[in-house]
Every structure is written in structure tokens, then in C-alpha cells.
Amino acid sequence: MEDREGPIEIAVVGDISEHESDLFEKLLSVEPGGRCVIYFDSLGGSAYAAVALASAIRLRGVKATGIVVGECASAALWPFAACRHRLVTPLSVLLFHPMKWQSEENVALAEAAEWARHFGSLETSMDAFLADLFGTPVERIREWSYPGRYVSGKEMAEAGLAELVDLKNLPGLRG
């Protein structure tokens, strides 16, 4: 819901898995089709949390502006990519890497085999979804992800995936 003060602001900080419920609550407080600003300084988290947040942004038609104020790594890339307007600074860092295998300790062989099958399919689907959200060829995502790469804000802007903001020349910074 928007008011005279501007759009709702949401901070995605730390592990998105640990804060998923709070992030959803804040995201759902934005009217469908409404505007919000999402600040990112996140090391990532669960791939499922990433897909859920990105899907909610898109399904609700939220006109989100995503701003990487620090790090946007791993699973945090999906909700950032789902934003209609993406901003980065020269010091922003985005980490692309292959999905990491996670499992409980006591897993039966049949369950492990099924997880391996699912994991391979999920990894391919996640790459395609991220490429679609960014509006870039999946080959670019795979080039950055395998074996893994830190991409600077400047590189993101040069690739046309975000707008570079020069922090030195913003209004109101010089008292």
C-alpha cells in the first residue's frame, strides 16, 4: 500500500531462509500491482525460498525496485532478478554459483537417488528461470555460475541487467 511517504521498503539481509516468513509478510503488505523498494545485502539461502519470493513478486504484479547495497549472493539473486527495476552500486557484489547439494544425515539410498534426480532437474530449471527473470540468455547465467563467479555492479550494468548508481552524486548527501 502506497502513501505520501512513498513505496514500502523491504530489507533482504542475511539468509533469506531464516527470514522467509517475515519477508513474505512484508511483501504481502504491498498491494497487488503496487510499488516497493527492496534492499539486498544477502548471502542467499534456500533455492525454494528464492523461487517462492521471486514468484510472489511476479504473480502479484508488484512493481519492485531492487537495490543491491552490499552483497546479493546465491539464492538472493532470484528475488533481485524478479524486480522490474534493478539498481547496483560500483561496490555491489553478486555471486552466481551452481546449486549446492543439501541433505539430512539419515537418508535412505532410494531417497538419495530421487533427490539426485530432482536436484539435476531443479538446477537446470533454476538457471532457466533466473535467465528469464533477468531477460538474458541462459548461457550468460551458466557462464557466471560454473564454477562460480563474483560479478560486480559495474559488470551487471554493462551486461544490461541493472542500472549503475554513482553514490557520490546523489542529492542530499552533502548536508
N, C-alpha and C positions, 0 to 999 in steps of 0.2 A: 504494500500500500504506500503510495507516494503522498507527500505533504509539501508544505512550503520549504521545508529544510532539504528537500532533495530525496534521492532514492535511498532505500535501505542499504546499509553497508554490512558486509559479512566478512569475517576473517577466517581463512582456512590456514591454520597454523598447527604445525606438528603432524602427527599421524592421523590421517582422515578416518581410519577405522575406529580409533579411540573417541573421536568426536562426531561420528556419523549422525547420531540421533540429534545432537544439538545443531549440526549443520542443516539437517533436513527441516528441523523446526524453524530455523531462521529463513531457509529458502521457501518454505511453505507460507511464511508470513508475507511474501511478495505476491501481490495479486497476479493471477494468470495474465500473461501479456504485459505485466508491469516491469519496471526497471529496478535494477540493483547494481551495486558495485561489490565485487568480490576480490579481496586482497589475498594473495598467495605467498606464504612462506612455509612450505610443507615438504617434508621428506617423503611423502607418499603414504602408502598403506595398502589395504586390500583392493585387489582388482575389482571385486564385486561392489565394494563401496564406491569406487571410482565410476563404474558403469551406472550405478544407481543415481548418483548425483548428476552426472552428465545427462542421463536420460530424463531426469526430473526437470532439469533446466530446459531441455528441448521440448519435452512433452507439454510443459506448461506455457511454452512460448515466452519465457522470461527473457527480457532484453538485458542480459547481463554484460557488464563491463568487467573483464578480468584484468587484474594488475599484479604482475609478479614483482613484489617489493623485496624479495630475497631469493629464496630457492623454490622451484616448482619441480619436484622430482617424482619420477616413477608414476604411481597411480594418481597423483595430483594433476598430471598432465591432462587427463580426460575431462574433468570439470573445467579446467582452464580453456581447453580447446572448444568446449561447448559454449563458451561465452561469445556473444556476437561481436564484441569489440574487445580486442586484446592489446594490452599495453605492457611494455617491458622497459627497464632502465638499462643503461650501459653495464651495471653491476648485477643485473638479474642473471640467474643461472638455471637452466632447465636440464634435467638429467633424463635421457632416454636410455632404456636398457631392456633386455629380454625379461619376460616374467620370471619370477623366482618360484621354484617349487617349494610348497609348504605342505606339511602333512603332520598328523598326530603320530606319536611314537608307536602305538599299538595298532597297526593297520594290517589287516589280513591281505594275503597275496592277491586274491581276486579284487579286493577293493583298491589296492595299489595299481593293479593293471588297468582298472576302469579309470582311476584318477589320471594315469599316464595318457590314456586315450583322450580323455576330456581335456587335459592340460594342453596337448598338442593342438586340438581344435580351438580351444579358448585363445591360445596365443595368436594364432592366425586371425581369428575374428577380432581380437582386440587391436591388432595392428591396423586392420582394415577400418575399424570404427574410428580409431584415432586419426587416421589419414582423412577419412570422410569429414570428421569434425573440423579439422584444420583446413580442409579444402586443398589438400596436396596429394600428390601420388604416393601410394603405399611404399614405393621404392625409397622415397626420401625418409620415411619413418624407419624402415628396415636398415637403411644406411646408417642412421644415427643410433639405432638400437642394438645393432650387432657388431661388435661385442658390447657396446655401451659407450655413450658419449655425453659429456657436458657440453651444452650448446649455450652460447652467450646471448644476452638480449640483443646485441647488435646483429649476431648471426640470424636470430629469429626474424628480426626486422628485414634484413637483407633477403631472406627467403620469402618475404611477403606474408608471414604467418602472424605478425604482431606489429604494433607501431612502437617505435623507439621514442621514449620521453627523456628529454635532457633535464635532469634535476636542477641544473644551475640556472636555468632561465624560466622557472615557473613564477607566476605572480604571487606576491605575498611572502616571499622568502626573505626579503631584505627589509625587515621591520620598518 
